[in-house]
Amino acid sequence: MNEPSQAAIGRALGLSPAAITKLKGQGMPVHSVEAAQAWREARQNVAARKPLPAAAPMPALAAPPARGPVFPPSAFPPPDMPDDLLEDHDAARTRLRIAEANMAEMNEAKMRREMINVAVVERQLATDYATTRDALLQIPARMAPLLASETDTATIHTLLDAEIHQALCNLAGTADQAKHAEGAFD
């Protein structure tokens, strides 16, 4: 069986060649991708771990893990509390660091304007859809007097087509309007 190159291992792990060389110097095996991955997972800080790009499927959304009841410091831990509900200091600190890292990533995404406020977008879309609906519903009342005297079907078609296109033009820029709505990136 042929051993993969360091570049192939780097691609599989999502690391640069320089990072692979550095990790190899620290003792990472390079005879297989699985061995390199296992070595990294065994030595990586739990709070610093990120899921692999495509190797790990996303877990199904489920309810958050059950946490024990909250007690004032003087009553903690209560004598009747099961041991499996107790969380040690390291686990709590790790959970806190992961939450802080996630919040930092979300703030960076907002600064890069890659994350948008859903409520603002929904409000903007509702406004645009209502405006378009009203414009479409006004077509019969506005066009009836003009079309009543027309006998040429091509002219009638052209007039109706122009009115419908004018009413639908509002929807064409909806995504851009949502990006510029006040509070979209707050």
C-alpha positions as CSV (number, residue, x, y, z in Angstrom):
1,M,0.0,0.0,0.0
2,N,1.4,3.4,-1.0
3,E,1.8,6.0,1.7
4,P,0.1,9.3,0.9
5,S,2.3,12.4,0.4
6,Q,2.4,15.1,3.0
7,A,0.5,17.3,0.6
8,A,-2.2,14.7,0.3
9,I,-2.5,14.5,4.0
10,G,-2.6,18.3,4.3
11,R,-5.4,18.4,1.7
12,A,-7.4,15.7,3.6
13,L,-7.0,17.5,6.9
14,G,-7.4,21.0,5.5
15,L,-3.9,22.1,6.5
16,S,-1.2,23.9,4.6
17,P,2.1,22.1,3.7
18,A,3.9,24.3,6.3
19,A,1.5,23.2,9.0
20,I,2.0,19.5,8.0
21,T,5.8,19.9,8.2
22,K,5.5,21.6,11.6
23,L,3.2,18.9,13.0
24,K,5.5,16.2,11.5
25,G,8.4,17.7,13.5
26,Q,6.2,17.5,16.6
27,G,5.7,13.8,16.0
28,M,2.6,13.5,13.9
29,P,2.7,10.2,11.8
30,V,2.5,10.8,8.1
31,H,2.1,7.2,6.9
32,S,-1.8,7.6,6.7
33,V,-4.4,10.2,6.9
34,E,-6.3,8.3,9.6
35,A,-3.1,8.1,11.8
36,A,-2.4,11.8,11.3
37,Q,-6.0,12.7,12.2
38,A,-6.1,10.5,15.3
39,W,-2.8,12.0,16.4
40,R,-4.1,15.5,16.0
41,E,-7.4,14.8,17.8
42,A,-5.6,13.2,20.7
43,R,-3.4,16.3,21.2
44,Q,-5.7,19.1,20.2
45,N,-7.4,21.4,22.8
46,V,-11.1,20.5,23.0
47,A,-12.0,24.2,23.0
48,A,-9.9,24.9,19.8
49,R,-11.4,22.0,17.8
50,K,-13.4,22.8,14.7
51,P,-15.3,20.3,12.6
52,L,-13.6,19.1,9.5
53,P,-15.0,20.7,6.3
54,A,-16.7,17.7,4.7
55,A,-15.6,14.7,6.6
56,A,-17.9,15.0,9.5
57,P,-21.7,15.1,8.7
58,M,-23.6,17.7,10.6
59,P,-25.6,16.2,13.5
60,A,-29.4,16.5,13.4
61,L,-30.8,19.4,15.4
62,A,-31.9,18.1,18.8
63,A,-32.8,19.5,22.1
64,P,-29.9,20.9,24.1
65,P,-28.4,18.6,26.6
66,A,-30.3,18.6,29.9
67,R,-28.6,20.7,32.6
68,G,-29.2,20.2,36.2
69,P,-31.2,22.6,38.2
70,V,-29.7,25.9,39.3
71,F,-29.0,26.3,43.0
72,P,-27.6,29.2,45.0
73,P,-23.9,28.8,45.9
74,S,-24.7,28.0,49.5
75,A,-26.9,25.0,48.5
76,F,-24.6,23.5,45.9
77,P,-24.3,20.6,45.4
78,P,-27.5,19.4,47.1
79,P,-27.1,16.0,48.8
80,D,-29.7,14.3,46.6
81,M,-28.3,15.5,43.2
82,P,-27.1,12.7,40.9
83,D,-23.4,12.7,40.0
84,D,-24.1,12.7,36.3
85,L,-25.7,16.2,36.6
86,L,-22.6,17.7,38.2
87,E,-20.3,19.6,35.8
88,D,-16.7,19.9,36.7
89,H,-14.8,23.2,36.4
90,D,-12.8,22.2,33.3
91,A,-15.9,21.1,31.4
92,A,-17.7,24.3,32.3
93,R,-14.7,26.4,31.3
94,T,-14.4,24.5,28.0
95,R,-18.1,25.1,27.3
96,L,-17.7,28.8,28.1
97,R,-14.7,29.1,25.7
98,I,-16.5,27.3,22.9
99,A,-19.5,29.7,23.4
100,E,-17.1,32.7,23.4
101,A,-15.4,31.5,20.2
102,N,-18.8,31.0,18.5
103,M,-19.8,34.6,19.5
104,A,-16.6,36.0,18.2
105,E,-17.1,34.2,14.9
106,M,-20.6,35.6,14.7
107,N,-19.4,39.1,15.4
108,E,-16.7,38.8,12.7
109,A,-19.3,37.6,10.2
110,K,-21.5,40.6,11.0
111,M,-18.5,43.0,10.5
112,R,-17.8,41.3,7.1
113,R,-21.5,41.8,6.4
114,E,-22.0,38.0,5.9
115,M,-24.6,37.7,8.6
116,I,-27.9,39.6,8.3
117,N,-30.8,40.2,10.8
118,V,-33.6,37.9,9.7
119,A,-36.3,40.1,11.2
120,V,-35.2,43.1,9.2
121,V,-35.2,41.0,6.0
122,E,-38.7,39.6,6.7
123,R,-40.0,43.1,7.4
124,Q,-38.5,44.4,4.1
125,L,-39.9,41.4,2.1
126,A,-43.3,41.9,3.7
127,T,-43.3,45.5,2.6
128,D,-42.1,44.8,-0.9
129,Y,-44.7,41.9,-1.3
130,A,-47.5,44.1,-0.1
131,T,-46.5,46.9,-2.5
132,T,-46.4,44.5,-5.4
133,R,-49.7,42.9,-4.4
134,D,-51.3,46.4,-4.3
135,A,-49.9,47.4,-7.7
136,L,-51.2,44.2,-9.3
137,L,-54.6,44.6,-7.8
138,Q,-54.9,48.1,-9.2
139,I,-54.3,47.0,-12.8
140,P,-57.9,46.2,-13.6
141,A,-59.3,49.5,-12.3
142,R,-56.5,51.6,-13.9
143,M,-56.6,49.7,-17.3
144,A,-60.4,49.2,-17.7
145,P,-61.1,52.6,-19.2
146,L,-58.1,52.4,-21.6
147,L,-58.9,48.8,-22.7
148,A,-62.6,49.3,-23.2
149,S,-62.2,51.4,-26.3
150,E,-59.4,49.1,-27.8
151,T,-60.3,46.5,-30.4
152,D,-56.8,45.5,-31.4
153,T,-55.7,42.5,-29.3
154,A,-52.0,43.2,-29.8
155,T,-52.4,46.7,-28.4
156,I,-54.3,45.3,-25.4
157,H,-51.6,42.7,-24.8
158,T,-48.9,45.4,-25.0
159,L,-50.7,47.7,-22.5
160,L,-51.3,44.8,-20.0
161,D,-47.8,43.5,-20.4
162,A,-46.3,47.0,-19.6
163,E,-48.5,47.4,-16.5
164,I,-47.7,44.0,-15.2
165,H,-43.9,44.5,-15.7
166,Q,-44.1,47.9,-14.0
167,A,-45.9,46.3,-11.0
168,L,-43.3,43.5,-10.8
169,C,-40.3,45.8,-11.0
170,N,-40.5,46.4,-7.3
171,L,-39.6,42.8,-6.6
172,A,-36.4,42.9,-8.8
173,G,-34.4,44.8,-6.3
174,T,-35.8,43.2,-3.1
175,A,-32.5,41.5,-2.0
176,D,-30.5,44.7,-2.5
177,Q,-33.2,46.7,-0.5
178,A,-33.0,44.2,2.3
179,K,-29.2,44.6,2.5
180,H,-29.6,48.4,2.9
181,A,-32.5,48.3,5.3
182,E,-31.7,49.9,8.7
183,G,-30.6,47.4,11.3
184,A,-29.9,44.6,8.8
185,F,-26.4,44.1,10.0
186,D,-26.8,45.0,13.7
